[in-house]
Amino acid sequence: MTTETEKVKNLLFVRSVIDDAGLTPNEFRLMCHFARRGTCYSSLATIAYVTEMSVRTVQKTLKFLVEEGLVLKEPHPGRQDTYRLPEPAILTERLQSGKLKERKAESRKKFEEKKSK
């Protein structure tokens, strides 16, 4: 078991609720990008460059994350929209519900079917 002191020393510590949520690599990467910044004021092109994704991939991934409430989008007409993560308790709840929960259950089912063959 990892102690709190060891967690602080581990630069890449990721809580199990995030690691086990069934996020795709792109979803995880964008969430990490926003978590690091607090509120992200960058353009989609800049986000794409920093996360090494295409602008279209960022758009599609953001659309899903915003629809599921995992990322909050604050529109600013005439300027760049801003993005941020919800409060930890709300994010935890949303990571364990909705389409992510369905996708995780489907993935587990496929894994169990392969395992039993």
BELKA-V144731 format. One record per residue. N is the residue number from 0. PHI is phi in whole degrees, -180 to 180 (* if undefined). D_LAST is the distance of its C-alpha to the last C-alpha in whole Angstrom. Layout:
N_PHI_D_LAST, N_PHI_D_LAST
This chain:
0_*_33, 1_-85_35, 2_-83_39, 3_-61_41, 4_-65_43, 5_-66_40, 6_-61_38, 7_-64_42, 8_-73_42, 9_-85_38, 10_-60_39, 11_-106_36, 12_-65_35, 13_-126_33, 14_-64_32, 15_-61_29, 16_-62_30, 17_-84_30, 18_-62_27, 19_-95_24, 20_-77_26, 21_86_23, 22_-69_26, 23_-74_26, 24_-57_28, 25_-68_31, 26_-63_31, 27_-61_31, 28_-63_33, 29_-66_36, 30_-63_36, 31_-63_36, 32_-59_39, 33_-73_41, 34_-62_40, 35_-66_42, 36_-97_45, 37_79_46, 38_-108_47, 39_-100_46, 40_-103_49, 41_-71_48, 42_-73_47, 43_-61_44, 44_-63_45, 45_-68_45, 46_-59_42, 47_-61_40, 48_-63_42, 49_-66_42, 50_-90_38, 51_59_38, 52_-125_36, 53_-77_38, 54_-60_40, 55_-63_38, 56_-64_35, 57_-60_37, 58_-60_38, 59_-65_35, 60_-67_33, 61_-62_37, 62_-57_37, 63_-64_33, 64_-62_34, 65_-70_38, 66_-60_36, 67_-84_34, 68_78_37, 69_-85_36, 70_-133_39, 71_-99_42, 72_-104_44, 73_-114_48, 74_-69_49, 75_-134_53, 76_-53_54, 77_83_56, 78_-137_54, 79_-69_51, 80_-68_48, 81_-112_47, 82_-132_44, 83_-157_43, 84_-87_41, 85_-70_41, 86_-58_42, 87_-52_40, 88_-65_39, 89_-69_39, 90_-62_37, 91_-58_34, 92_-62_34, 93_-72_33, 94_-67_31, 95_-107_29, 96_-143_30, 97_64_30, 98_-65_27, 99_-63_26, 100_-63_25, 101_-63_23, 102_-64_22, 103_-66_20, 104_-63_19, 105_-65_17, 106_-64_16, 107_-63_15, 108_-61_13, 109_-62_11, 110_-62_10, 111_-64_9, 112_-65_7, 113_-65_5, 114_-63_6, 115_-80_4, 116_-81_0
